[in-house]
Amino acid sequence: MTTTIDHAGRVVIPKSLREQVGLLPGTQIEIQVRNGHLEIEPVAVMSVERRGRFLVAVPPLGTPTVAPEEIDEFIKDLREGRVT
């Protein structure tokens, strides 16, 4: 896909690409050069939403999930001093 840099140095990321990676208006992005190529990726930002009378932290799209068993194992290791 081809796009153009305007006179102010701005680049329009086509809608189809934004939708594929979940870039919404206002999303913070990180841009870096790696091996002579520009890499653009969203900054992972936790959001909060109301669910009934509770506020719930919601991880960004694409955040890997953690199984309850993994959490239980981590807590056990923490209590037994295996995690520092």
C-alpha positions in Angstrom: 0.0 0.0 0.0 1.3 3.4 -0.9 0.7 6.8 0.8 2.3 10.2 0.6 4.0 12.4 3.2 2.5 15.9 3.1 4.4 19.3 3.3 4.1 19.2 7.1 5.7 15.7 7.3 2.4 14.0 8.2 1.6 10.5 6.9 -2.0 9.2 6.6 -2.2 5.6 7.6 -5.0 4.0 5.4 -8.2 3.0 7.3 -7.8 -0.7 6.4 -4.4 -0.8 8.0 -5.6 1.2 11.1 -8.5 -1.3 11.5 -6.2 -4.3 11.2 -4.1 -3.2 14.2 -6.8 -1.4 16.2 -5.5 2.2 15.8 -8.2 4.6 16.8 -8.2 8.4 16.8 -6.2 9.6 19.7 -4.2 6.4 20.0 -0.6 7.1 21.1 2.0 5.5 18.9 5.7 4.8 19.1 7.8 5.3 16.0 11.3 3.9 15.7 13.9 3.1 13.1 15.0 -0.5 12.9 17.3 -1.9 10.2 16.6 1.2 8.0 12.8 0.8 8.3 10.2 2.9 10.2 8.2 0.8 12.7 5.0 2.2 14.1 3.1 0.5 17.0 0.5 1.6 19.5 1.6 2.4 23.0 0.0 0.0 25.4 -2.3 2.0 27.6 -4.7 0.6 30.1 -8.2 2.0 30.0 -10.9 2.0 32.6 -14.6 1.3 32.0 -17.6 1.1 34.2 -19.3 -2.3 34.5 -22.4 -1.9 36.7 -21.2 -0.1 39.8 -17.6 -1.1 39.4 -14.7 0.4 37.5 -12.7 -2.3 35.7 -9.2 -1.9 34.2 -9.2 -3.1 30.6 -5.9 -4.0 28.9 -5.2 -2.9 25.4 -6.3 -5.1 22.4 -3.8 -7.8 21.8 -2.7 -8.2 25.4 -2.1 -11.9 26.1 -4.4 -13.4 28.7 -3.1 -15.2 31.8 -4.8 -18.4 32.9 -6.2 -18.6 36.4 -3.8 -21.5 37.1 -0.8 -19.3 36.2 -2.0 -16.6 38.6 -2.4 -19.2 41.4 1.1 -20.6 40.7 2.6 -17.1 40.8 0.9 -16.3 44.1 2.2 -19.6 45.5 5.7 -18.8 44.3 5.5 -15.3 45.7 4.4 -16.6 49.1 7.2 -19.1 49.2 9.8 -16.5 48.4 10.6 -17.8 44.9 9.7 -14.5 43.3 11.8 -11.4 44.0 
